[in-house]
């Protein structure tokens, strides 16, 4: 779905499910093999693939551990991480890869701190999450990557059961609903996969794309520095113009759904949500929809979803960007791309929307 109005309607429609076991016949009948590179995206058992009461139960449990208060308490720590990274960049040889040296470390350190992931495990975690979002790898590599990912998550759960701490993994293990129900073991591990993977990949791309947008639109960077546009304008326009998740698999029609002009999504058919395309819908943003413009009055987008599956981590992603972007551009006012814009290569994914690298000269 690429129309913003149509996509918003489907995301909020109770006739649209994310549970393949109940509502995607191709999956429940065994037609979707385990070596399909996107298998993990539909097979996980967490709130990402839940529907109805199951989704409400799982989201309620995660929400109790992922509170706004806990997220807000991360601000001083995110500021410290940002300052440390800027100091390291200041001493680095030029040019530097800002995706690798800045856009990645901030969200991965934040999410690993939130969930109590050991520092020595973070490099491998980053590698396997990259594999989850890489839609070009072979079926064999995808399966091997899933095995590694589950190994890391099961080890994390075992460590936190043995030595619980003030982190969200320990919180998810301990949390109870009012009726005393708990997360099943598979749901617990798959929930960790969801929130840790989504919790940093999207923010990496938000930072990557925002930096790229400002370096390729110097007049708009000047407006932000002059105060006539805000960093919030930059963030929201980036989310609209280059959604961090371009396309998200999958949803399924619970029954036949007519979406206009005689088009009907038949019961059991799969739906791919095209967030990046919806952000550039000319029916909403006019003929300038493909242009980056921080002064745009209406920056409406669906980058964090809509409806019951709206991203729980959106406040954290926005806060990280609100801290990191102004600090970076203040420290290096003469920063510029080290390659021509057309030489920036997109990442190996039709899901994750970022660059392979972001080489810049800082001084």
Sine and cosine of phi, psi and omega as CSV:
sin_phi,cos_phi,sin_psi,cos_psi,sin_omega,cos_omega
0.00,0.00,0.81,-0.58,-0.04,-1.00
-0.91,-0.41,-0.31,0.95,0.06,-1.00
-0.97,0.25,0.77,-0.64,-0.03,-1.00
-0.89,0.46,-0.66,0.75,0.00,-1.00
-0.91,0.42,-0.70,0.71,0.00,-1.00
-0.91,0.41,-0.70,0.72,-0.01,-1.00
-0.90,0.43,-0.69,0.72,0.03,-1.00
-0.86,0.51,-0.67,0.75,0.02,-1.00
-0.89,0.46,-0.68,0.73,0.00,-1.00
-0.93,0.36,-0.62,0.79,0.00,-1.00
-0.90,0.44,-0.44,0.90,0.00,-1.00
-0.98,-0.21,0.13,0.99,-0.09,-1.00
-1.00,-0.01,0.84,-0.54,0.01,-1.00
-0.91,0.42,-0.20,0.98,0.06,-1.00
-0.99,0.10,0.06,1.00,0.05,-1.00
-0.92,-0.39,0.81,-0.58,-0.06,-1.00
-0.91,-0.41,0.33,-0.94,0.17,-0.99
-0.90,-0.43,0.21,0.98,-0.05,-1.00
-0.99,-0.16,0.97,-0.23,-0.04,-1.00
-0.94,0.33,-0.45,0.90,-0.02,-1.00
-0.91,0.41,-0.52,0.85,-0.03,-1.00
-0.99,-0.17,-0.48,0.88,-0.23,-0.97
-0.76,-0.65,0.13,0.99,0.08,-1.00
-0.83,-0.56,1.00,-0.06,-0.06,-1.00
-0.81,0.59,-0.58,0.82,-0.01,-1.00
-0.88,0.48,-0.54,0.84,0.01,-1.00
-0.99,0.16,-0.76,0.65,-0.08,-1.00
-0.92,0.40,-0.39,0.92,0.02,-1.00
-1.00,0.04,-0.06,1.00,0.04,-1.00
1.00,-0.01,0.15,0.99,-0.01,-1.00
-0.95,0.32,-0.44,0.90,-0.02,-1.00
-1.00,-0.02,0.95,-0.30,-0.09,-1.00
-0.98,0.22,0.38,-0.92,-0.05,-1.00
-0.93,0.36,-0.29,0.96,0.02,-1.00
-1.00,0.02,0.08,1.00,0.13,-0.99
-0.90,0.43,0.81,-0.59,-0.08,-1.00
-0.84,0.55,-0.42,0.91,-0.01,-1.00
-0.99,-0.13,0.20,0.98,-0.11,-0.99
-0.83,0.55,-0.67,0.74,-0.02,-1.00
-0.86,0.51,-0.54,0.84,-0.05,-1.00
-0.91,0.41,-0.36,0.93,0.00,-1.00
-0.91,-0.42,-0.30,0.95,-0.10,-1.00
-1.00,0.00,-0.34,0.94,-0.03,-1.00
-0.87,0.49,0.54,-0.84,0.01,-1.00
-0.94,-0.34,1.00,0.04,0.03,-1.00
-0.46,-0.89,-0.16,-0.99,-0.08,-1.00
-0.93,0.37,-0.30,0.96,0.04,-1.00
-0.90,0.43,-0.55,0.83,-0.04,-1.00
-0.91,-0.41,0.30,0.95,-0.03,-1.00
-0.99,-0.13,0.31,-0.95,-0.06,-1.00
-0.63,-0.78,0.62,-0.78,0.12,-0.99
0.90,0.43,-0.75,-0.66,-0.06,-1.00
-0.88,0.47,-0.60,0.80,0.02,-1.00
-0.88,0.48,-0.68,0.73,0.00,-1.00
-0.91,0.41,-0.69,0.73,0.00,-1.00
-0.88,0.48,-0.65,0.76,0.01,-1.00
-0.90,0.44,-0.75,0.66,-0.06,-1.00
-0.93,0.37,-0.67,0.75,0.00,-1.00
-0.91,0.41,-0.61,0.80,0.03,-1.00
-0.88,0.47,-0.68,0.73,0.01,-1.00
-0.90,0.43,-0.70,0.72,0.00,-1.00
-0.92,0.39,-0.64,0.77,-0.01,-1.00
-0.87,0.50,-0.57,0.82,-0.02,-1.00
-0.93,0.37,-0.47,0.88,0.04,-1.00
-1.00,0.01,-0.46,0.89,-0.10,-1.00
-0.97,-0.25,0.90,0.43,-0.13,-0.99
-0.99,0.12,0.40,-0.92,0.06,-1.00
-0.89,0.46,-0.57,0.82,0.01,-1.00
-0.90,0.44,-0.67,0.74,0.01,-1.00
-0.91,0.41,-0.65,0.76,0.02,-1.00
-0.89,0.45,-0.72,0.69,-0.01,-1.00
-0.87,0.49,-0.55,0.83,-0.01,-1.00
-0.93,0.38,-0.25,0.97,0.00,-1.00
-0.98,0.19,-0.24,0.97,-0.12,-0.99
-0.81,0.59,-0.79,0.61,-0.02,-1.00
-0.87,0.50,-0.59,0.81,-0.01,-1.00
-0.94,0.34,-0.63,0.78,0.06,-1.00
-0.90,0.44,-0.63,0.78,0.06,-1.00
-0.88,0.47,-0.63,0.77,0.03,-1.00
-0.91,0.41,-0.69,0.72,0.04,-1.00
-0.86,0.51,-0.72,0.70,-0.03,-1.00
-0.87,0.49,-0.72,0.70,0.01,-1.00
-0.88,0.47,-0.68,0.73,0.02,-1.00
-0.88,0.47,-0.70,0.72,0.00,-1.00
-0.91,0.42,-0.63,0.78,0.03,-1.00
-0.91,0.42,-0.62,0.78,0.06,-1.00
-0.89,0.46,-0.65,0.76,0.02,-1.00
-0.92,0.40,-0.64,0.77,0.03,-1.00
-0.91,0.42,-0.59,0.80,-0.02,-1.00
-0.87,0.49,-0.52,0.85,-0.03,-1.00
-0.99,-0.12,-0.02,1.00,-0.09,-1.00
-0.99,0.13,0.43,-0.90,0.10,-1.00
-0.94,0.35,0.53,-0.85,0.00,-1.00
-0.99,-0.11,0.50,-0.87,-0.16,0.99
-0.98,0.22,0.15,-0.99,0.03,-1.00
-0.84,-0.55,0.43,-0.90,0.06,-1.00
-1.00,-0.06,0.97,-0.22,-0.08,-1.00
-0.94,0.33,-0.42,0.91,0.08,-1.00
-0.91,0.42,-0.72,0.70,-0.04,-1.00
-0.97,0.25,-0.61,0.79,-0.15,-0.99
-0.99,-0.11,-0.20,0.98,-0.05,-1.00
-0.68,-0.73,-0.81,0.59,-0.06,-1.00
-0.90,0.43,-0.59,0.81,0.02,-1.00
-0.97,0.24,-0.79,0.61,-0.16,-0.99
-0.87,0.49,-0.58,0.81,-0.05,-1.00
-0.88,0.47,-0.87,0.50,-0.04,-1.00
-0.92,0.40,-0.54,0.84,-0.03,-1.00
-0.95,0.32,-0.59,0.81,0.07,-1.00
-0.93,0.36,-0.61,0.79,0.02,-1.00
-0.90,0.43,-0.76,0.65,-0.07,-1.00
-0.93,0.36,-0.58,0.81,0.04,-1.00
-0.94,0.35,-0.58,0.82,0.09,-1.00
-0.91,0.41,-0.69,0.73,0.00,-1.00
-0.87,0.50,-0.61,0.79,-0.09,-1.00
-0.97,-0.23,0.10,1.00,0.10,-0.99
0.95,0.32,0.50,0.87,0.04,-1.00
-0.97,0.23,0.78,-0.62,-0.02,-1.00
-0.86,0.50,0.57,-0.82,-0.04,-1.00
-0.84,0.54,-0.63,0.78,-0.06,-1.00
-0.95,0.30,-0.22,0.97,0.01,-1.00
-1.00,-0.09,-0.14,0.99,-0.16,-0.99
-0.95,0.32,-0.56,0.83,0.00,-1.00
-0.90,0.43,-0.71,0.70,0.02,-1.00
-0.92,0.40,-0.62,0.78,0.01,-1.00
-0.88,0.48,-0.70,0.71,0.03,-1.00
-0.86,0.51,-0.66,0.75,-0.03,-1.00
-0.90,0.44,-0.70,0.72,-0.05,-1.00
-0.96,0.27,-0.55,0.84,0.06,-1.00
-0.92,0.40,-0.61,0.79,0.11,-0.99
-0.83,0.55,-0.63,0.78,0.01,-1.00
-0.91,0.41,-0.55,0.83,0.04,-1.00
-0.89,0.46,-0.63,0.77,-0.06,-1.00
-1.00,0.05,-0.21,0.98,0.00,-1.00
-0.98,0.18,0.95,-0.31,-0.05,-1.00
-1.00,-0.08,0.27,0.96,0.03,-1.00
-0.94,-0.35,-0.09,1.00,-0.06,-1.00
-0.96,0.27,0.32,-0.95,-0.03,-1.00
-0.95,0.30,0.37,-0.93,0.07,-1.00
-0.82,0.57,-0.63,0.78,-0.01,-1.00
-0.91,0.42,-0.68,0.73,0.02,-1.00
-0.92,0.40,-0.62,0.79,0.02,-1.00
-0.89,0.46,-0.69,0.72,0.02,-1.00
-0.90,0.43,-0.69,0.72,0.02,-1.00
-0.89,0.46,-0.60,0.80,0.00,-1.00
-0.91,0.41,-0.64,0.76,0.03,-1.00
-0.89,0.45,-0.66,0.75,0.03,-1.00
-0.87,0.50,-0.69,0.72,0.03,-1.00
-0.89,0.45,-0.67,0.75,-0.02,-1.00
-0.89,0.46,-0.73,0.68,0.01,-1.00
-0.91,0.42,-0.57,0.83,0.06,-1.00
-0.88,0.48,-0.69,0.72,0.02,-1.00
-0.90,0.45,-0.68,0.73,-0.05,-1.00
-0.94,0.34,-0.65,0.76,0.04,-1.00
-0.90,0.44,-0.61,0.79,0.04,-1.00
-0.91,0.41,-0.65,0.76,0.03,-1.00
-0.87,0.49,-0.71,0.70,0.00,-1.00
-0.89,0.46,-0.68,0.73,0.00,-1.00
-0.88,0.47,-0.67,0.74,0.01,-1.00
-0.89,0.45,-0.67,0.74,-0.05,-1.00
-0.97,0.25,-0.46,0.89,0.11,-0.99
-0.93,0.37,-0.61,0.79,-0.01,-1.00
-0.97,0.26,-0.65,0.76,-0.04,-1.00
-0.69,-0.72,0.98,0.21,0.00,-1.00
-0.89,0.45,0.50,-0.86,0.01,-1.00
-0.67,-0.74,-0.18,-0.98,0.02,-1.00
-1.00,0.02,0.94,0.33,-0.04,-1.00
-0.58,-0.82,0.22,-0.98,-0.11,-0.99
-0.96,0.27,-0.46,0.89,0.09,-1.00
-0.89,0.45,-0.75,0.67,0.05,-1.00
-0.88,0.48,-0.61,0.79,0.01,-1.00
-0.91,0.42,-0.65,0.76,0.01,-1.00
-0.92,0.38,-0.58,0.81,0.04,-1.00
-0.91,0.42,-0.63,0.78,-0.10,-0.99
-1.00,0.01,-0.34,0.94,-0.17,-0.98
-0.90,0.43,0.52,-0.85,0.02,-1.00
-0.72,-0.70,0.57,-0.82,0.20,-0.98
-0.98,0.20,0.19,-0.98,-0.02,-1.00
-0.85,0.53,-0.51,0.86,-0.02,-1.00
-1.00,0.03,0.06,1.00,0.07,-1.00
1.00,-0.01,0.05,1.00,-0.02,-1.00
-0.97,0.26,0.40,-0.91,-0.02,-1.00
-0.79,-0.62,0.17,-0.99,0.15,-0.99
-0.95,0.32,0.76,-0.65,0.16,-0.99
-0.90,0.43,0.37,-0.93,-0.06,-1.00
-0.84,0.54,-0.72,0.69,0.01,-1.00
-0.90,0.44,-0.64,0.77,0.02,-1.00
-0.91,0.41,-0.62,0.79,0.00,-1.00
-0.89,0.45,-0.78,0.63,-0.03,-1.00
-0.90,0.43,-0.68,0.73,-0.01,-1.00
-0.93,0.35,-0.50,0.87,0.08,-1.00
-0.92,0.39,-0.65,0.76,0.06,-1.00
-0.89,0.46,-0.66,0.75,0.05,-1.00
-0.86,0.52,-0.69,0.72,-0.02,-1.00
-0.89,0.45,-0.84,0.55,-0.17,-0.98
-0.95,0.30,-0.53,0.85,0.03,-1.00
-0.96,0.28,-0.71,0.70,-0.01,-1.00
-0.90,0.43,-0.81,0.58,-0.02,-1.00
-0.92,0.39,-0.46,0.89,-0.10,-0.99
-0.93,0.37,-0.37,0.93,0.05,-1.00
-0.86,-0.50,-0.50,0.87,-0.03,-1.00
-0.87,0.49,-0.67,0.74,-0.02,-1.00
-0.91,0.40,-0.64,0.77,-0.02,-1.00
-0.94,0.33,-0.59,0.81,0.10,-1.00
-0.82,0.57,-0.74,0.67,-0.04,-1.00
-0.94,0.35,-0.58,0.81,0.05,-1.00
-0.87,0.49,-0.74,0.68,0.01,-1.00
-0.91,0.42,-0.72,0.69,0.02,-1.00
-0.82,0.57,-0.79,0.62,-0.08,-1.00
-0.95,0.33,-0.57,0.82,0.02,-1.00
-0.92,0.39,-0.68,0.73,0.04,-1.00
-0.88,0.47,-0.72,0.69,0.01,-1.00
-0.87,0.49,-0.69,0.72,-0.03,-1.00
-0.87,0.49,-0.71,0.71,-0.04,-1.00
-0.94,0.33,-0.58,0.82,0.01,-1.00
-0.95,0.30,-0.37,0.93,0.03,-1.00
-0.98,-0.19,0.01,1.00,0.07,-1.00
-0.71,-0.70,0.94,0.34,-0.11,-0.99
-0.86,0.50,-0.51,0.86,0.01,-1.00
-0.92,0.39,-0.52,0.85,0.03,-1.00
-0.98,0.19,-0.56,0.83,0.13,-0.99
-0.88,0.48,-0.65,0.76,0.03,-1.00
-0.89,0.46,-0.62,0.78,0.01,-1.00
-0.91,0.41,-0.60,0.80,0.04,-1.00
-0.92,0.38,-0.69,0.73,0.01,-1.00
-0.91,0.41,-0.52,0.86,0.01,-1.00
-0.98,0.17,-0.20,0.98,0.02,-1.00
1.00,0.02,0.05,1.00,0.01,-1.00
-0.98,0.17,-0.34,0.94,0.19,-0.98
-0.78,-0.62,0.40,-0.92,-0.10,-1.00
-0.95,-0.30,0.23,-0.97,0.09,-1.00
-0.92,0.38,-0.49,0.87,0.10,-0.99
-0.89,0.46,-0.61,0.79,0.08,-1.00
-0.87,0.49,-0.68,0.74,0.01,-1.00
-0.88,0.48,-0.72,0.69,-0.06,-1.00
-0.90,0.43,-0.74,0.67,-0.05,-1.00
-0.93,0.37,-0.60,0.80,0.03,-1.00
-0.94,0.34,-0.58,0.81,0.07,-1.00
-0.90,0.44,-0.68,0.73,0.02,-1.00
-0.88,0.48,-0.57,0.82,0.03,-1.00
-0.97,0.26,-0.73,0.68,-0.15,-0.99
-0.97,0.26,-0.62,0.79,0.00,-1.00
-0.67,-0.74,0.98,0.19,-0.01,-1.00
-0.83,0.56,0.75,-0.66,-0.04,-1.00
-0.85,0.53,-0.55,0.83,0.12,-0.99
-0.94,-0.35,0.92,-0.38,-0.09,-1.00
-0.96,0.27,-0.74,0.67,-0.03,-1.00
-0.66,-0.75,0.68,-0.73,-0.09,-1.00
-0.81,-0.58,0.90,-0.44,0.08,-1.00
-1.00,0.07,0.50,-0.86,-0.36,0.93
-0.71,-0.70,0.29,-0.96,0.18,-0.98
-0.81,-0.59,0.24,-0.97,-0.11,-0.99
-0.63,-0.77,0.62,-0.79,0.01,-1.00
-0.98,0.21,0.86,-0.51,0.03,-1.00
-0.95,0.31,-0.51,0.86,0.08,-1.00
-0.52,-0.85,0.12,-0.99,0.05,-1.00
-0.85,0.53,0.73,-0.69,-0.01,-1.00
-0.79,-0.61,0.87,-0.49,0.07,-1.00
-1.00,0.02,0.79,-0.62,-0.07,-1.00
-0.91,-0.42,0.27,0.96,0.08,-1.00
0.96,-0.28,0.40,-0.92,0.01,-1.00
0.81,0.59,0.53,0.85,0.05,-1.00
0.97,0.24,0.08,1.00,0.00,-1.00
-1.00,0.10,0.78,-0.63,0.00,-1.00
-0.80,-0.59,0.79,-0.61,0.15,-0.99
-1.00,0.03,0.89,-0.46,-0.09,-1.00
-0.98,0.22,0.49,-0.87,0.04,-1.00
-0.78,0.62,0.75,-0.66,0.03,-1.00
1.00,0.03,-0.13,0.99,0.02,-1.00
-0.98,0.20,0.53,-0.85,0.00,-1.00
-1.00,0.06,0.52,-0.85,-0.04,-1.00
-0.82,-0.57,0.77,-0.64,0.08,-1.00
-0.97,-0.26,0.87,-0.50,-0.01,-1.00
-0.99,0.12,0.90,-0.44,-0.05,-1.00
-0.99,-0.15,0.99,0.13,-0.08,-1.00
-0.91,0.41,-0.64,0.77,-0.03,-1.00
-0.90,0.43,-0.68,0.73,0.02,-1.00
-0.91,0.42,-0.64,0.77,0.00,-1.00
-0.89,0.46,-0.55,0.84,0.03,-1.00
-0.91,0.41,-0.37,0.93,-0.02,-1.00
-0.94,-0.33,0.41,0.91,0.00,-1.00
-0.91,0.42,0.89,-0.45,-0.03,-1.00
-0.94,0.35,-0.35,0.94,0.08,-1.00
-0.92,0.39,-0.38,0.92,0.02,-1.00
-0.98,-0.19,-0.69,0.72,-0.17,-0.99
-0.93,-0.36,0.12,0.99,0.09,-1.00
0.95,0.30,-0.23,-0.97,-0.08,-1.00
-0.94,0.34,-0.24,0.97,0.02,-1.00
-1.00,-0.09,0.26,0.96,-0.08,-1.00
-0.85,0.52,-0.51,0.86,-0.03,-1.00
-1.00,0.10,-0.03,1.00,-0.04,-1.00
-0.98,-0.19,0.61,-0.79,0.10,-1.00
-0.99,0.15,0.86,-0.52,-0.08,-1.00
-0.53,-0.85,0.98,-0.21,-0.05,-1.00
-0.93,0.36,-0.27,0.96,0.02,-1.00
-1.00,0.03,-0.02,1.00,-0.01,-1.00
-0.84,0.54,0.78,-0.63,-0.06,-1.00
-0.93,0.36,-0.67,0.74,-0.03,-1.00
-0.95,-0.32,0.95,-0.31,-0.01,-1.00
-0.96,-0.29,0.48,0.88,-0.08,-1.00
-0.82,0.58,0.72,-0.69,0.01,-1.00
-0.48,-0.88,0.14,-0.99,0.03,-1.00
-0.83,-0.56,0.47,0.88,-0.12,-0.99
-0.86,0.51,-0.50,0.87,0.04,-1.00
-0.98,-0.21,0.26,0.97,0.01,-1.00
1.00,0.07,-0.30,-0.96,-0.04,-1.00
-0.25,-0.97,0.47,-0.88,0.06,-1.00
0.99,0.16,-0.46,-0.89,-0.14,-0.99
-0.92,0.39,-0.36,0.93,0.00,-1.00
-0.99,-0.14,0.27,0.96,0.03,-1.00
-0.82,0.57,0.65,-0.76,-0.15,-0.99
-0.88,0.47,0.86,-0.52,0.05,-1.00
-0.91,0.41,-0.47,0.88,-0.08,-1.00
-1.00,0.01,0.10,0.99,-0.06,-1.00
-0.86,0.50,-0.63,0.77,0.04,-1.00
-0.88,0.47,-0.59,0.81,0.01,-1.00
-0.93,0.37,-0.70,0.72,0.01,-1.00
-0.87,0.49,-0.70,0.71,0.00,-1.00
-0.90,0.43,-0.65,0.76,-0.02,-1.00
-0.91,0.42,-0.66,0.75,0.04,-1.00
-0.87,0.50,-0.69,0.72,0.01,-1.00
-0.92,0.39,-0.63,0.78,0.01,-1.00
-0.89,0.46,-0.48,0.88,0.02,-1.00
-1.00,0.06,-0.74,0.67,-0.17,-0.99
-0.95,0.31,-0.69,0.72,-0.13,-0.99
-0.91,0.41,-0.80,0.60,0.00,-1.00
-0.89,0.45,-0.55,0.83,0.02,-1.00
-0.91,0.42,-0.67,0.74,-0.01,-1.00
-0.90,0.44,-0.74,0.67,-0.07,-1.00
-0.96,0.27,-0.40,0.92,0.09,-1.00
-0.96,0.28,-0.63,0.77,-0.02,-1.00
-0.94,0.34,-0.59,0.81,-0.08,-1.00
-0.81,-0.59,0.97,0.26,-0.08,-1.00
-0.91,0.42,-0.36,0.93,-0.01,-1.00
-0.99,-0.14,0.24,0.97,-0.05,-1.00
-0.86,0.52,0.64,-0.77,0.04,-1.00
-0.51,-0.86,0.39,-0.92,0.07,-1.00
-0.88,0.47,0.60,-0.80,0.03,-1.00
-1.00,-0.03,-0.05,1.00,0.06,-1.00
-0.70,-0.72,0.26,-0.97,0.10,-1.00
-0.93,0.38,0.56,-0.83,-0.04,-1.00
-0.78,0.62,-0.61,0.79,-0.04,-1.00
-0.95,0.33,-0.22,0.98,0.02,-1.00
-1.00,0.08,-0.17,0.99,0.07,-1.00
-0.94,0.35,0.80,-0.60,-0.07,-1.00
-0.99,-0.15,0.74,-0.67,0.06,-1.00
-0.92,0.40,0.44,-0.90,0.03,-1.00
-0.92,0.40,0.24,-0.97,-0.07,-1.00
-0.99,0.11,0.91,0.41,-0.07,-1.00
-0.26,-0.97,0.61,-0.79,0.19,-0.98
-0.99,-0.13,0.02,1.00,0.06,-1.00
-0.99,-0.12,-0.87,0.50,-0.04,-1.00
-0.99,0.14,0.76,-0.65,-0.10,-0.99
-0.93,-0.37,1.00,0.07,0.06,-1.00
-0.52,-0.85,-0.18,-0.98,0.01,-1.00
-0.97,-0.26,0.38,-0.92,0.11,-0.99
-0.90,0.43,-0.62,0.79,0.05,-1.00
-0.43,-0.90,0.30,-0.96,0.00,-1.00
-0.71,-0.71,0.98,0.20,-0.05,-1.00
-0.97,0.24,0.76,-0.65,0.00,-1.00
-0.65,-0.76,0.42,-0.91,0.22,-0.98
-0.98,-0.20,0.82,-0.57,-0.11,-0.99
-0.99,0.10,-0.44,0.90,-0.13,-0.99
-0.77,-0.64,0.00,0.00,0.00,0.00
